[in-house]
Amino acid sequence: MGYKDTLIIINKILDELIEKNKKIPIVVEGEKDIKALLKLDIKGKILTLNKGVSLTNFCDNIANKYKEIIILTDWDKKGGYLCHTMKKNLQGRVKCDTYFREVLAKNSITKKVEGLPSWINSLYEKV
């Protein structure tokens, strides 16, 4: 797949994510991830994991406030662990959407949410 095809897929996914994020919060790992999503015009509710709260407590807080979340942890080993653990902890309580994480992991060369804006910019330069 060429740069242009990859860019088409990524832009389509980001448009869908922007739309879905108007109603459903996105969960990311940290502040740099929030800044990266803002650069990509994703301006809905974004929640961060690394706020000094245990993952179990974080999930309990999510379950008390939301019916559905979008999990967008990094697609490295740690992000995979966090995604899996959150899904397991929230099972039967909150719908966890990992579609965007899966598509971005499959189609991007960066392993982190914070790397998306610069990677996408480099794609535009190559097209």
Backbone bond lengths (Angstrom), bond angles and torsions (degrees), N, CA, C in turn:
res aa  C-N    CA-C-N  psi(-1)  N-CA   C-N-CA  omega(-1)  CA-C   N-CA-C  phi
1 M - - - 1.463 - - 1.537 108.64 -
2 G 1.322 115.50 135.68 1.460 120.83 -178.56 1.517 113.11 -85.73
3 Y 1.330 114.66 174.74 1.467 120.83 -179.45 1.529 111.35 -60.05
4 K 1.335 116.11 -41.01 1.462 120.27 -177.13 1.530 110.86 -64.00
5 D 1.346 116.52 -44.18 1.469 120.67 178.37 1.528 111.31 -62.71
6 T 1.326 115.36 -42.53 1.469 120.44 178.89 1.527 109.79 -61.73
7 L 1.316 116.79 -43.38 1.462 121.80 179.94 1.524 111.31 -62.35
8 I 1.320 116.87 -39.92 1.471 121.19 178.13 1.531 109.99 -61.87
9 I 1.336 116.25 -46.01 1.475 120.64 179.51 1.524 110.58 -62.51
10 I 1.327 116.44 -47.57 1.469 121.11 -177.52 1.530 110.87 -62.91
11 N 1.326 117.54 -44.60 1.472 120.14 179.51 1.526 111.61 -63.75
12 K 1.325 117.02 -38.30 1.471 121.31 177.94 1.537 109.89 -63.64
13 I 1.331 115.52 -45.64 1.465 120.50 179.60 1.528 111.13 -62.87
14 L 1.333 116.51 -43.58 1.470 119.90 179.84 1.524 110.97 -64.49
15 D 1.326 118.07 -39.14 1.472 120.87 176.35 1.521 110.83 -61.09
16 E 1.335 116.26 -43.93 1.473 120.59 178.40 1.528 110.51 -64.01
17 L 1.333 116.40 -40.78 1.465 121.05 -179.54 1.529 110.85 -65.35
18 I 1.319 117.00 -42.76 1.475 121.48 177.59 1.522 109.75 -58.16
19 E 1.327 116.45 -45.80 1.467 122.04 -178.34 1.532 110.93 -64.38
20 K 1.327 116.59 -48.12 1.465 121.02 -177.38 1.529 111.47 -67.41
21 N 1.347 116.19 -33.78 1.459 121.28 -178.76 1.532 112.30 -69.90
22 K 1.310 118.20 -12.16 1.466 120.62 175.61 1.526 110.52 -65.66
23 K 1.338 116.86 -25.93 1.472 121.60 -178.22 1.531 113.32 -117.35
24 I 1.333 116.39 -24.21 1.471 120.16 -172.76 1.530 109.94 -123.82
25 P 1.347 116.89 129.87 1.474 119.27 -179.34 1.530 112.69 -71.30
26 I 1.320 114.32 150.90 1.463 121.88 175.94 1.531 107.19 -103.37
27 V 1.323 116.65 136.60 1.463 121.73 175.52 1.528 108.45 -105.00
28 V 1.337 115.77 123.18 1.469 122.36 177.30 1.528 108.74 -123.39
29 E 1.327 115.34 173.63 1.466 119.36 -176.52 1.523 114.18 -80.88
30 G 1.333 118.65 -37.80 1.462 118.45 -175.08 1.513 114.55 -157.15
31 E 1.336 114.43 -176.03 1.470 122.42 -175.93 1.533 113.01 -61.80
32 K 1.340 117.23 -38.16 1.464 120.16 179.76 1.534 110.51 -62.28
33 D 1.329 116.29 -32.95 1.467 120.53 177.76 1.530 110.73 -67.39
34 I 1.321 115.83 -39.85 1.474 119.82 177.35 1.524 109.45 -61.59
35 K 1.335 117.11 -47.05 1.473 120.88 179.85 1.526 111.12 -59.54
36 A 1.332 116.50 -40.19 1.465 120.86 179.56 1.531 110.69 -64.09
37 L 1.329 116.90 -43.32 1.471 120.02 -179.66 1.527 110.89 -66.84
38 L 1.318 117.11 -37.61 1.469 120.15 177.06 1.527 110.92 -62.20
39 K 1.337 116.67 -38.71 1.467 120.94 177.20 1.534 111.03 -62.41
40 L 1.332 115.86 -26.07 1.467 120.78 -179.60 1.532 111.72 -94.62
41 D 1.350 116.54 16.32 1.470 123.48 179.17 1.523 114.48 65.97
42 I 1.318 116.61 24.90 1.468 121.01 175.11 1.518 105.88 -94.48
43 K 1.338 115.31 106.50 1.466 119.88 -168.09 1.529 114.49 -120.69
44 G 1.325 116.36 10.17 1.466 119.01 177.10 1.516 110.41 -77.64
45 K 1.322 116.29 -165.98 1.468 121.38 -179.13 1.533 109.76 -69.51
46 I 1.336 115.05 128.29 1.464 121.43 177.11 1.526 107.58 -127.68
47 L 1.316 116.14 127.15 1.464 122.51 -178.67 1.524 109.68 -110.22
48 T 1.341 116.76 142.02 1.462 119.45 178.99 1.513 111.63 -110.75
49 L 1.311 114.23 141.85 1.467 122.04 178.94 1.518 112.11 -73.85
50 N 1.312 117.41 -46.50 1.464 121.29 -171.13 1.528 112.72 -79.75
51 K 1.314 115.12 72.07 1.466 120.92 -179.86 1.528 111.38 -121.92
52 G 1.331 116.89 21.25 1.461 120.23 178.87 1.515 114.29 78.60
53 V 1.324 117.08 15.33 1.464 122.30 178.51 1.527 107.08 -112.39
54 S 1.327 117.17 142.13 1.465 119.29 178.84 1.532 109.48 -63.89
55 L 1.312 115.89 156.56 1.463 121.00 -179.44 1.531 110.73 -61.60
56 T 1.324 116.49 -37.51 1.471 120.92 178.48 1.525 110.70 -63.21
57 N 1.332 117.10 -46.39 1.469 120.77 178.84 1.525 111.17 -65.77
58 F 1.331 116.06 -39.68 1.460 120.67 177.30 1.530 109.72 -57.90
59 C 1.324 116.38 -46.61 1.470 121.28 179.98 1.525 111.68 -64.58
60 D 1.320 116.90 -39.45 1.473 120.16 177.38 1.525 110.59 -62.43
61 N 1.342 116.71 -41.86 1.470 120.59 177.15 1.527 110.89 -62.63
62 I 1.326 117.08 -42.12 1.473 122.03 177.69 1.524 109.24 -59.53
63 A 1.332 116.13 -48.42 1.469 121.14 -176.43 1.534 111.69 -62.13
64 N 1.332 116.74 -29.69 1.465 120.37 179.41 1.527 112.46 -76.99
65 K 1.340 117.29 -20.41 1.465 120.37 -173.37 1.524 115.23 -111.79
66 Y 1.352 117.25 -28.07 1.468 119.58 -169.45 1.525 112.54 -131.07
67 K 1.330 115.17 149.06 1.462 121.53 175.12 1.530 110.77 -92.73
68 E 1.347 115.41 -23.91 1.461 120.68 -178.22 1.528 109.55 -148.80
69 I 1.351 115.19 145.93 1.466 121.40 174.46 1.529 108.73 -137.05
70 I 1.325 114.79 160.46 1.458 121.67 172.21 1.523 105.78 -108.26
71 I 1.333 116.62 119.17 1.464 120.06 178.75 1.525 107.92 -90.39
72 L 1.330 115.08 120.07 1.465 120.40 179.94 1.531 109.64 -130.77
73 T 1.343 114.16 54.03 1.463 118.63 174.42 1.528 107.55 -75.26
74 D 1.332 115.87 162.46 1.462 119.89 178.38 1.531 109.78 -56.95
75 W 1.333 116.29 158.38 1.462 119.18 179.34 1.516 110.99 -102.63
76 D 1.342 114.37 39.96 1.463 120.99 170.34 1.531 107.16 -102.58
77 K 1.327 117.20 -174.05 1.472 121.06 -176.26 1.541 111.99 -59.72
78 K 1.341 116.14 -47.47 1.470 120.65 -179.02 1.538 110.74 -63.07
79 G 1.337 116.23 -43.99 1.466 120.24 179.49 1.514 111.99 -63.61
80 G 1.329 116.06 -37.17 1.468 120.83 177.17 1.521 111.12 -64.32
81 Y 1.324 115.51 -43.00 1.464 120.79 177.72 1.534 110.50 -61.19
82 L 1.342 116.41 -46.67 1.466 120.53 -178.82 1.529 111.17 -62.53
83 C 1.325 116.27 -43.41 1.459 121.21 179.55 1.533 110.32 -60.99
84 H 1.316 116.11 -50.28 1.468 121.80 -179.03 1.534 111.12 -60.42
85 T 1.318 116.29 -44.61 1.470 121.01 -177.78 1.533 111.12 -66.83
86 M 1.339 116.79 -41.05 1.471 119.78 177.57 1.524 110.99 -63.32
87 K 1.322 116.18 -46.78 1.472 119.96 -179.84 1.529 110.62 -58.19
88 K 1.325 115.84 -44.04 1.468 121.27 -179.61 1.534 110.36 -63.69
89 N 1.326 116.21 -45.44 1.464 122.18 -178.17 1.529 111.99 -66.72
90 L 1.322 117.02 -33.87 1.475 121.06 -176.33 1.531 113.44 -93.40
91 Q 1.323 116.36 -3.72 1.458 120.75 -177.57 1.529 111.49 -53.20
92 G 1.323 115.18 129.95 1.465 120.52 -179.79 1.519 113.40 81.12
93 R 1.330 117.05 -4.99 1.469 120.25 -179.37 1.522 112.00 -117.03
94 V 1.330 116.57 -42.02 1.466 122.23 -175.39 1.531 108.32 -138.12
95 K 1.337 116.21 135.82 1.463 119.72 175.22 1.531 107.96 -76.35
96 C 1.331 116.03 126.81 1.464 121.74 -178.64 1.523 109.59 -109.30
97 D 1.319 116.12 114.99 1.460 122.36 179.61 1.522 109.01 -93.86
98 T 1.326 117.18 115.43 1.467 121.21 178.87 1.535 111.49 -113.34
99 Y 1.322 116.77 8.63 1.465 122.07 -177.65 1.532 112.51 -55.27
100 F 1.328 116.78 -47.69 1.466 120.75 -176.17 1.530 110.77 -65.47
101 R 1.323 115.95 -40.60 1.462 121.13 178.14 1.528 109.84 -60.94
102 E 1.329 116.46 -44.25 1.466 121.17 -178.55 1.529 111.51 -64.33
103 V 1.330 117.30 -45.20 1.470 120.60 -178.56 1.525 110.96 -67.21
104 L 1.322 117.23 -42.24 1.464 120.16 179.07 1.530 110.64 -65.52
105 A 1.329 117.48 -39.93 1.465 121.07 178.85 1.527 110.63 -62.56
106 K 1.315 116.38 -39.76 1.463 121.70 -177.17 1.537 112.26 -73.10
107 N 1.321 117.07 -31.51 1.457 120.92 -170.82 1.521 116.11 -108.86
108 S 1.326 118.45 -1.77 1.466 118.80 -178.41 1.526 110.67 -118.00
109 I 1.324 115.43 156.79 1.466 118.45 178.68 1.526 111.39 -92.74
110 T 1.329 117.09 -13.59 1.466 119.95 175.71 1.526 108.94 -81.38
111 K 1.309 116.64 152.59 1.468 121.73 179.63 1.524 111.79 -105.11
112 K 1.339 115.54 -0.58 1.466 119.16 -174.27 1.521 111.60 -131.41
113 V 1.320 115.42 146.17 1.465 121.93 177.31 1.524 109.80 -57.25
114 E 1.335 116.68 -42.24 1.472 120.24 -176.67 1.528 112.48 -63.07
115 G 1.332 117.55 -19.65 1.455 121.29 179.68 1.517 114.98 -87.85
116 L 1.338 116.94 -7.33 1.471 120.05 -176.06 1.531 114.60 -59.95
117 P 1.344 120.34 -49.71 1.472 118.90 -176.80 1.526 113.77 -57.21
118 S 1.335 117.90 -46.27 1.468 118.96 -177.87 1.527 110.69 -69.85
119 W 1.335 117.77 -35.58 1.461 120.52 177.69 1.533 110.34 -64.75
120 I 1.333 117.00 -43.63 1.469 121.07 178.98 1.529 110.22 -63.78
121 N 1.319 117.31 -41.22 1.470 120.98 176.20 1.526 111.02 -59.26
122 S 1.334 116.60 -41.28 1.466 119.32 179.68 1.527 110.90 -66.44
123 L 1.330 117.53 -32.27 1.468 120.84 175.36 1.533 110.84 -63.15
124 Y 1.331 114.87 -45.02 1.476 119.47 179.31 1.525 110.73 -60.42
125 E 1.328 116.69 -37.89 1.461 120.57 179.51 1.526 112.04 -65.60
126 K 1.340 115.59 -31.36 1.464 120.10 -177.35 1.524 112.98 -83.43
127 V 1.328 116.55 -18.60 1.479 119.90 -176.34 1.507 111.77 -82.90
